[in-house]
Amino acid sequence: MAKTNQTVPTGDNVAAFVESIADETRRDEARLLIEVMQDVTGEQPVMWGPSIVGFGLQHLTYASGRELDNFRIGFAPRKAQTVLYPAGGVEKYQDILPRLGKYSTGKGCLYLKRVADADPAALRELVDRSYQWAPD
């Protein structure tokens, strides 16, 4: 049986989601990221699953043959940090990462302790590069 993507657009209201974020700092960071991502991409924010805000759409086909639709750049406000989901994996952004303040990485995501500590130009560059990224 083919594996289906669990994270899909929901049609839920992004503004309502942001207002439901309990922590004021995370709520402000979400507003900032929406503003930056919307400005850089020209796209409207879309809820993907219950807690990810994504911008743009791309169709991916993996070497295994698995296909899925995904956002081009997205983020999720979490309790301890904000998670960014840049397209193509974090390794493609190594030159930008040092300018983003305190961060850690996962397999395909970037954890920012404080979005406000990120160099605004570096954040915009990451968003733009992610949005423009196309699979090899």
C-alpha positions in Angstrom: 0.0 0.0 0.0 1.3 3.4 -0.9 2.3 5.7 1.9 0.3 8.9 1.9 1.5 12.3 3.2 0.1 13.0 6.6 0.7 16.7 6.4 -1.8 18.2 3.9 -3.5 21.6 3.5 -6.5 21.7 5.9 -8.3 24.9 4.9 -8.2 26.0 8.5 -8.0 29.7 9.3 -4.3 30.8 9.7 -5.2 34.0 11.7 -7.3 31.9 14.2 -4.4 29.5 14.6 -2.0 32.3 15.3 -4.3 33.9 17.8 -4.7 30.5 19.6 -0.9 30.3 20.3 -0.7 30.6 24.1 2.8 32.0 24.4 2.9 35.7 23.4 6.5 35.5 22.1 5.7 32.5 19.9 2.5 34.3 18.7 4.5 37.4 17.8 7.2 35.3 16.0 4.4 33.6 14.0 3.1 37.0 12.9 6.6 38.1 12.0 7.3 34.9 10.0 4.0 35.2 8.2 4.8 38.8 7.2 8.3 37.9 6.0 7.2 34.7 4.1 4.2 36.4 2.5 6.4 39.4 1.4 9.2 37.2 0.0 7.0 34.6 -1.7 4.0 36.6 -2.7 1.9 33.6 -1.4 -0.9 33.5 1.1 -0.3 31.4 4.2 -2.0 28.0 4.3 -2.5 25.6 7.3 -0.9 22.3 6.7 -2.1 19.8 9.3 -3.0 21.3 12.7 0.1 23.4 13.4 2.2 24.1 10.3 1.9 27.3 8.3 3.1 26.8 4.7 3.7 29.0 1.7 3.7 27.9 -1.9 3.3 24.4 -3.3 5.6 22.0 -5.0 5.1 18.4 -6.2 8.0 16.1 -5.2 8.9 12.7 -6.6 11.5 10.7 -4.6 14.0 8.2 -6.0 11.7 5.5 -4.4 8.9 6.7 -6.6 6.9 8.2 -3.7 5.2 11.4 -4.7 3.7 14.1 -2.6 2.7 17.7 -2.6 4.3 20.0 0.0 4.8 23.6 0.8 7.9 25.4 -0.4 8.7 27.0 3.0 6.8 26.7 6.3 7.1 27.0 10.0 5.5 25.7 13.2 5.5 27.5 16.5 6.3 25.0 19.3 6.5 25.5 23.0 10.3 25.8 23.3 11.2 27.1 19.8 9.9 27.8 16.3 10.5 25.2 13.7 11.3 26.2 10.1 10.8 23.7 7.3 13.0 24.9 4.3 12.7 23.0 1.1 15.4 20.6 0.1 16.8 19.9 3.6 18.8 22.1 6.0 22.2 21.2 4.4 21.4 23.5 1.5 21.4 26.5 3.8 24.7 26.1 5.7 26.0 29.5 4.6 22.9 31.2 6.1 22.6 29.3 9.4 25.3 31.2 11.4 23.3 34.4 11.0 20.1 33.0 12.4 21.0 33.2 16.1 20.7 30.1 18.4 19.5 27.2 16.3 19.7 23.4 16.0 18.8 21.2 13.1 16.8 18.1 12.5 16.7 15.9 9.4 14.7 18.4 7.4 14.0 21.2 9.8 15.6 24.1 11.6 14.8 24.9 15.2 15.2 28.6 16.1 15.2 29.5 19.8 14.2 33.1 19.1 13.2 34.3 15.7 13.9 37.9 16.8 17.6 37.0 17.2 17.9 36.1 13.5 19.5 38.6 11.1 16.4 39.8 9.1 18.4 39.7 5.8 19.4 36.1 6.5 15.9 35.1 7.3 14.6 36.6 4.1 17.4 34.9 2.2 16.5 31.5 3.7 12.9 32.0 2.8 13.7 33.1 -0.8 16.1 30.3 -1.4 13.7 27.7 0.0 10.8 29.1 -2.1 13.0 29.1 -5.3 14.5 25.6 -4.6 13.6 22.9 -7.1 14.4 19.2 -6.7 17.6 18.0 -8.5 
